[in-house]
Amino acid sequence: MILLLAATAEARAIAAGLGAAGLPVLASLAGATRDPRRLPVPTRAGGFGGAEGFLSVVRDEGITRVVDATHPFAHRITDRTARLCAQEGLPYLQVLRPPWRPGPDDRWTEIAREERAAEIVPPGATVFLATGRQGLERFAALEGREVICRQIDPPEGDFPFRGGRFLTGRPPFSVEAETALFRDLGVDWLVVKNAGGAASATKLTAARELGIPVLMLARPPRPDAPMVETAEEAIAWAMG
Ligand SMILES: NC(=O)c1ccc[n+]([C@@H]2O[C@H](COP(=O)([O-])OP(=O)(O)OC[C@H]3O[C@@H](n4cnc5c(N)ncnc54)[C@H](OP(=O)(O)O)[C@@H]3O)[C@@H](O)[C@H]2O)c1
């Protein structure tokens, strides 16, 4: 049984490819999104409950390979899974799409940590956080700006600092929709995680067209473990 850690576009494509080939696959979602898009293979949802929980699933399900197609910024699950697989002698592969790179018309400033955003974005600016709910507290020093945080699910609680508000939206978003949204909101700065991939690059195209500067959060480091960039390569590895 192959364990496929989701949830990215690559995970969806890998699930479809392995499912179509008739290979036994168990997909795993963190359960962070209330109503996630279904995958075309049997799926479990929710954290494993730490390293021991993960190892129990490996044992109980007879897992023989692990394909890690989690988000490029979900570094805790990736670091732990790589370590446990090495420890157990379980074949492990991480799937990591290439990062975005700025073109000549882009105005990007790269930052390593969310806390640095307030050193760059001036007070009074309207800031659009396309970074999601995870890690929002780390932007707290942006208080004094008008901060808009987009997330998939309707908010469950108050915004964690003054001057901020949530905006609900489920991707994918077209360039036209992003351009209209940023214009309507009067966005002065866009904050983005360098997730890579075509589907969510539309906000960067919109920012370029509107001349909006971008704060680009650099990716966390990856474990020293086998890695591919595409779903096709991951499918070939899992079938090998
Ligand atoms: N970080 C982002 O910016 C981002 C963006 C879009 C989507 N996501 C997706 O959202 C999920 C959570 O992201 P995160 O940044 O909170 O992850 P994380 O910090 O790396 O992991 C936190 C905990 O979430 C659980 N977990 C994460 N991925 C899981 C999976 N595929 N199956 C089962 N449990 C999982 C694990 O809980 P236990 O310790 O209980 O096992 C893990 O310890 C990931 O699957 C990721 O692909 C993340």
Ligand as a Chemical Component Dictionary entry (heavy atoms), coordinates in Angstrom:
data_LIG
# 
_chem_comp.id                   LIG 
_chem_comp.type                 NON-POLYMER 
_chem_comp.pdbx_formal_charge   0 
_chem_comp.three_letter_code    LIG 
# 
loop_
_chem_comp_atom.comp_id 
_chem_comp_atom.atom_id 
_chem_comp_atom.alt_atom_id 
_chem_comp_atom.type_symbol 
_chem_comp_atom.charge 
_chem_comp_atom.model_Cartn_x 
_chem_comp_atom.model_Cartn_y 
_chem_comp_atom.model_Cartn_z 
_chem_comp_atom.pdbx_ordinal 
LIG N1  N1  N 0  1.482  25.515 5.238  1  
LIG C1  C1  C 0  0.821  26.001 4.208  2  
LIG O1  O1  O 0  1.045  27.142 3.768  3  
LIG C2  C2  C 0  -0.205 25.164 3.477  4  
LIG C3  C3  C 0  -0.856 25.709 2.366  5  
LIG C4  C4  C 0  -1.804 24.953 1.689  6  
LIG C5  C5  C 0  -2.062 23.666 2.093  7  
LIG N2  N2  N 1  -1.397 23.160 3.183  8  
LIG C6  C6  C 0  -1.708 21.775 3.563  9  
LIG O2  O2  O 0  -2.307 21.814 4.841  10 
LIG C7  C7  C 0  -1.825 20.745 5.652  11 
LIG C8  C8  C 0  -1.322 21.284 6.973  12 
LIG O3  O3  O 0  -0.294 22.222 6.701  13 
LIG P1  P1  P 0  0.661  22.708 7.874  14 
LIG O4  O4  O 0  1.557  23.747 7.329  15 
LIG O5  O5  O -1 -0.142 22.969 9.109  16 
LIG O6  O6  O 0  1.489  21.356 8.081  17 
LIG P2  P2  P 0  2.691  21.067 9.087  18 
LIG O7  O7  O 0  2.893  22.229 9.972  19 
LIG O8  O8  O 0  3.832  20.558 8.303  20 
LIG O9  O9  O 0  2.103  19.825 9.923  21 
LIG C9  C9  C 0  1.358  20.043 11.106 22 
LIG C10 C10 C 0  0.632  18.771 11.461 23 
LIG O10 O10 O 0  -0.452 18.558 10.572 24 
LIG C11 C11 C 0  -0.617 17.173 10.362 25 
LIG N3  N3  N 0  -0.501 16.926 8.911  26 
LIG C12 C12 C 0  0.020  17.746 7.960  27 
LIG N4  N4  N 0  -0.145 17.223 6.750  28 
LIG C13 C13 C 0  -0.800 16.050 6.914  29 
LIG C14 C14 C 0  -1.294 15.061 6.023  30 
LIG N5  N5  N 0  -1.148 15.181 4.690  31 
LIG N6  N6  N 0  -1.919 13.976 6.561  32 
LIG C15 C15 C 0  -2.093 13.861 7.893  33 
LIG N7  N7  N 0  -1.659 14.771 8.788  34 
LIG C16 C16 C 0  -1.023 15.858 8.303  35 
LIG C17 C17 C 0  0.399  16.455 11.199 36 
LIG O11 O11 O 0  -0.240 16.205 12.449 37 
LIG P3  P3  P 0  0.158  15.003 13.435 38 
LIG O12 O12 O 0  1.398  15.437 14.132 39 
LIG O13 O13 O 0  -1.031 14.841 14.318 40 
LIG O14 O14 O 0  0.385  13.784 12.577 41 
LIG C18 C18 C 0  1.467  17.528 11.357 42 
LIG O15 O15 O 0  2.267  17.354 12.501 43 
LIG C19 C19 C 0  -0.751 20.006 4.858  44 
LIG O16 O16 O 0  -1.254 18.767 4.428  45 
LIG C20 C20 C 0  -0.454 20.924 3.690  46 
LIG O17 O17 O 0  -0.200 20.192 2.502  47 
LIG C21 C21 C 0  -0.486 23.873 3.872  48 
# 
loop_
_chem_comp_bond.comp_id 
_chem_comp_bond.atom_id_1 
_chem_comp_bond.atom_id_2 
_chem_comp_bond.value_order 
_chem_comp_bond.pdbx_ordinal 
LIG N1  C1  SING 1  
LIG C1  O1  DOUB 2  
LIG C1  C2  SING 3  
LIG C2  C3  SING 4  
LIG C2  C21 DOUB 5  
LIG C3  C4  DOUB 6  
LIG C4  C5  SING 7  
LIG C5  N2  DOUB 8  
LIG N2  C6  SING 9  
LIG N2  C21 SING 10 
LIG C6  O2  SING 11 
LIG C6  C20 SING 12 
LIG O2  C7  SING 13 
LIG C7  C8  SING 14 
LIG C7  C19 SING 15 
LIG C8  O3  SING 16 
LIG O3  P1  SING 17 
LIG P1  O4  DOUB 18 
LIG P1  O5  SING 19 
LIG P1  O6  SING 20 
LIG O6  P2  SING 21 
LIG P2  O7  DOUB 22 
LIG P2  O8  SING 23 
LIG P2  O9  SING 24 
LIG O9  C9  SING 25 
LIG C9  C10 SING 26 
LIG C10 O10 SING 27 
LIG C10 C18 SING 28 
LIG O10 C11 SING 29 
LIG C11 N3  SING 30 
LIG C11 C17 SING 31 
LIG N3  C12 SING 32 
LIG N3  C16 SING 33 
LIG C12 N4  DOUB 34 
LIG N4  C13 SING 35 
LIG C13 C14 SING 36 
LIG C13 C16 DOUB 37 
LIG C14 N5  SING 38 
LIG C14 N6  DOUB 39 
LIG N6  C15 SING 40 
LIG C15 N7  DOUB 41 
LIG N7  C16 SING 42 
LIG C17 O11 SING 43 
LIG C17 C18 SING 44 
LIG O11 P3  SING 45 
LIG P3  O12 DOUB 46 
LIG P3  O13 SING 47 
LIG P3  O14 SING 48 
LIG C18 O15 SING 49 
LIG C19 O16 SING 50 
LIG C19 C20 SING 51 
LIG C20 O17 SING 52 
# 
